[in-house]
Amino acid sequence: MNLSPRLSLIIPKAGLRHFGETYLIWSSVGFIATLIADSLDHYAEAAYAAYYTAAVNDAVGYRFWVLLAAIALLLFCIGLPIIYLSNYWQCVRKVAQPLRRLTYTFFLVAFDEGALMIGILIANFVHTGDKTKLLASKSFLFSNIGLFAIISLVFLNSILWLLGEAIYNRNDGNISGIVEYLMTAPIKYTAPLYTVTSAGIIYWVVNQ
């Protein structure tokens, strides 16, 4: 079985280039800001230095990232059947379009926040100042900021981009990628998949 054509079906219309550019921009912002804060840490007795060093801790808002992701995923679960019904009933389209745009917004903000955190964590991983590392580890999910933690976050954050860009394209407002694939696949396969996945997401959200 040739896997490449199947994988290409789930890539949103925005394309992998947009994905890479957005990731690079936000992670670079986090990376550079952390290095600047780390250099200011040498002047910690100055009020401005302590203020900007502490700002790194505020940026690594793992719980806020989880909140945005949870809202986006719940909206995604609600939106899929509405998108499907909008293909058959005109009145449902009036609800589907703004809901898709709202869902996309939450996915987009969550992805940007995650990419920012990744840049901060990479900076701490390759160039750690003791104070900056302590600040970041206090508010992040993992007690040790290691390569596995960073790779895990990159993977999870990439899923947010994949789903967000698939449910709404900012240029033409249409669906693409995995959402388009689900809407065109036989419902006898997608309905059980949707039920199990939605139940899993709801269970994860409730147990956070």
C-alpha positions in Angstrom: 0.0 0.0 0.0 1.4 3.4 -1.0 1.1 5.5 2.1 2.2 8.9 0.5 -1.1 9.6 -1.4 -3.1 8.8 1.8 -1.0 11.1 3.9 -1.4 13.9 1.4 -5.2 13.7 1.8 -5.0 14.9 5.4 -2.7 17.8 4.7 -4.7 21.1 4.8 -4.9 23.5 1.9 -2.6 25.9 3.7 0.2 23.4 3.1 3.3 22.3 5.0 5.2 25.4 4.0 2.8 27.6 6.0 3.0 25.1 8.8 6.8 25.3 8.9 6.9 29.1 8.6 4.4 29.6 11.4 6.2 27.2 13.7 9.6 28.8 12.9 8.3 32.3 13.6 6.7 31.6 17.0 9.3 29.2 18.3 12.0 31.7 17.3 10.3 34.4 19.2 10.2 32.2 22.3 13.8 31.1 21.8 15.2 34.6 21.3 13.2 36.1 24.1 14.4 33.5 26.5 18.0 34.1 25.6 17.5 37.8 26.2 15.9 37.1 29.5 18.7 34.8 30.4 21.3 37.5 29.7 19.4 39.9 31.8 19.5 37.4 34.7 23.0 38.5 35.3 21.6 41.9 36.4 18.9 40.4 38.6 19.3 43.1 41.2 17.9 45.6 38.7 14.1 45.9 38.8 13.8 45.8 35.0 15.9 42.6 34.7 13.9 40.7 37.3 10.7 41.8 35.5 11.7 40.6 32.1 13.2 37.4 33.4 10.0 36.6 35.2 8.1 37.2 31.9 9.5 34.0 30.6 7.6 32.1 33.3 4.4 33.9 32.3 4.9 32.8 28.7 5.2 29.1 29.5 1.5 28.8 30.3 1.0 25.1 29.9 -2.4 25.1 31.5 -3.6 27.9 29.3 -2.4 26.0 26.2 -4.3 23.0 27.5 -7.4 25.1 28.0 -7.2 26.5 24.4 -6.6 23.0 23.0 -9.5 21.6 25.0 -12.0 24.2 23.8 -10.8 23.9 20.2 -11.2 20.1 20.3 -14.6 20.3 21.8 -15.7 22.8 19.2 -14.2 20.5 16.5 -16.3 17.5 17.8 -19.4 19.7 17.8 -18.6 21.1 14.4 -18.1 17.9 12.4 -21.7 16.7 12.4 -22.9 20.2 11.7 -20.6 20.5 8.7 -21.9 17.1 7.5 -25.5 18.3 7.8 -24.7 21.6 6.1 -24.1 19.6 2.9 -27.8 18.7 2.9 -29.6 21.6 4.6 -29.1 25.2 3.6 -30.2 26.5 7.0 -27.4 24.6 8.8 -24.8 26.4 6.8 -25.5 29.6 8.6 -24.4 27.9 11.8 -21.6 25.9 10.3 -19.6 28.8 8.8 -19.1 30.9 12.0 -18.6 27.8 14.1 -15.8 26.6 11.8 -14.2 30.1 12.0 -14.4 30.1 15.8 -13.0 26.6 16.0 -10.1 27.6 13.7 -9.4 30.7 15.9 -9.0 28.6 19.0 -6.8 26.1 17.2 -4.7 28.9 15.8 -4.1 30.6 19.1 -3.3 27.3 20.8 -0.8 26.4 18.1 0.9 29.8 18.3 1.0 29.5 22.1 2.5 26.0 21.9 5.1 27.0 19.3 6.1 29.9 21.7 6.5 27.5 24.5 8.6 25.1 22.4 11.0 27.9 21.5 11.4 28.7 25.3 11.9 25.1 26.2 14.5 24.7 23.4 16.4 27.7 24.7 16.4 26.3 28.2 17.5 22.9 26.8 20.5 24.2 24.9 21.4 27.3 27.0 20.1 27.1 30.5 20.4 29.8 33.1 19.6 28.4 36.5 16.9 30.9 37.3 15.3 30.8 33.9 15.2 27.0 33.9 13.6 27.0 37.4 11.0 29.4 36.2 10.1 27.3 33.2 10.0 24.0 35.0 7.7 25.3 37.7 4.8 26.0 35.3 5.3 23.2 32.7 3.9 19.7 32.6 7.3 18.0 32.8 9.5 18.3 35.8 12.6 17.8 33.6 12.9 19.8 30.4 14.3 17.2 28.1 14.3 16.3 24.5 11.4 13.9 24.9 9.2 16.6 26.5 10.0 19.0 23.6 9.3 16.4 20.9 6.0 15.4 22.6 4.9 19.0 22.7 5.9 19.5 19.0 3.8 16.4 18.0 0.7 17.4 20.0 1.0 21.0 18.9 1.2 19.9 15.2 -2.1 18.1 15.5 -3.7 21.3 16.6 -2.5 23.0 13.4 -3.6 20.1 11.3 -7.1 20.1 12.6 -7.4 23.9 12.7 -6.3 24.5 9.1 -8.5 21.6 8.0 -11.7 22.9 9.4 -11.4 26.4 8.0 -9.1 27.9 5.4 -8.6 31.6 5.9 -8.3 32.4 2.2 -11.5 30.7 0.9 -13.3 29.7 4.0 -13.6 26.1 2.9 -12.7 22.8 4.6 -9.7 20.8 3.5 -7.3 18.0 4.7 -8.6 15.5 7.1 -12.0 17.3 7.6 -12.7 17.1 3.8 -11.6 13.5 3.8 -14.0 12.7 6.6 -16.9 14.5 4.9 -16.4 12.5 1.7 -15.7 9.1 3.3 -18.6 6.6 3.8 -20.5 7.4 7.0 -20.6 3.8 8.0 -16.8 4.1 8.7 -16.7 7.7 9.9 -19.6 7.6 12.3 -18.1 5.0 14.6 -14.7 6.7 14.4 -16.3 10.0 15.3 -18.1 8.5 18.2 -15.1 6.8 19.7 -12.8 9.8 19.1 -15.3 12.3 20.6 -15.8 10.2 23.6 -12.1 10.0 24.1 -11.7 13.7 23.9 -14.5 14.4 26.3 -13.1 11.9 28.7 -9.7 13.6 28.5 -11.2 17.1 29.0 -13.2 16.0 32.1 -10.2 14.2 33.7 -7.8 17.1 33.4 
